[in-house]
């Protein structure tokens, strides 16, 4: 994924599924969940998942 492409802008369901497995963060703008904080515009740590950026 290119750096300027955030998960919030991806519409392909299979790609979203791959990038959101074992989510640790959610985007505070749209709510999409992701494993990697770099994949969303404004990451917020999900409860019980450790620190954002770890």
Secondary structure by P-SEA (a helix, b strand, c coil): ccccccccccccaaaaaaaacccccccccccccccccccccbbbbccccccccc
